[in-house]
Amino acid sequence: MPLDLIKTTTYLAIHLTVGFSVAYLLTGSVAIAGGIALIEPMINAVAFFFHERAWKKITARPPRGAGREWMRNQPGFA
């Protein structure tokens, strides 16, 4: 198994354990804590996707004050 996949799996296990523990401490309900622990990462993954798209748009813009020299140095500029 690739190291990246192992790292992702262990991080997911920690994330779910912490989420379940906090939700259980706050609610006292195993069912509610389990639901929160499973639903929260799914919603977070969708939010992260849009967060990444927004950052890609921001980083794709030229820096303030950049002129033609900056454009000429960009990959694919003809």
C-alpha positions in Angstrom: 0.0 0.0 0.0 1.5 3.4 -0.9 2.6 5.6 2.0 0.2 8.4 0.9 -2.8 6.1 1.2 -1.7 4.9 4.6 -1.2 8.5 5.8 -4.6 9.4 4.4 -6.3 6.4 6.1 -4.7 7.1 9.5 -5.6 10.8 9.3 -9.2 9.8 8.5 -9.3 7.5 11.5 -8.0 10.2 13.8 -10.5 12.8 12.3 -13.4 10.4 12.8 -12.4 9.5 16.3 -12.0 13.1 17.4 -15.2 14.1 15.7 -17.1 11.3 17.3 -15.6 11.9 20.7 -16.4 15.6 20.7 -19.9 15.1 19.5 -20.5 12.3 22.1 -19.2 14.5 24.9 -21.5 17.3 23.8 -24.6 15.3 23.1 -24.3 12.1 25.2 -25.8 10.2 22.2 -23.9 7.5 20.3 -26.3 7.8 17.4 -26.0 11.5 17.0 -22.2 11.4 17.6 -21.9 8.7 14.9 -24.0 10.7 12.4 -22.0 13.9 13.0 -18.7 12.0 12.8 -19.7 10.6 9.4 -21.5 13.6 7.8 -19.0 16.3 8.8 -16.1 14.9 6.8 -18.3 14.6 3.7 -19.4 18.2 3.9 -15.9 19.3 4.7 -14.6 17.5 1.6 -17.1 19.4 -0.6 -16.1 22.7 1.0 -12.4 21.9 0.5 -13.0 21.2 -3.2 -14.5 24.7 -3.7 -11.9 26.3 -1.4 -9.2 24.8 -3.7 -10.9 26.0 -6.9 -11.1 29.5 -5.4 -7.4 29.5 -4.5 -6.5 28.3 -8.0 -8.3 31.3 -9.5 -6.5 33.6 -7.1 -3.0 32.2 -7.7 -3.6 32.2 -11.5 -4.0 35.9 -11.6 -1.0 38.0 -12.4 0.6 39.9 -9.4 -0.4 43.5 -9.0 1.8 45.7 -11.1 2.9 42.9 -13.3 3.4 43.9 -16.9 4.2 42.3 -20.2 7.5 40.9 -18.8 5.5 38.7 -16.4 3.3 37.5 -19.2 6.2 36.6 -21.4 7.6 34.4 -18.6 4.4 32.4 -18.2 4.3 28.8 -19.6 2.5 28.6 -22.9 2.8 32.3 -23.7 3.4 32.8 -27.4 
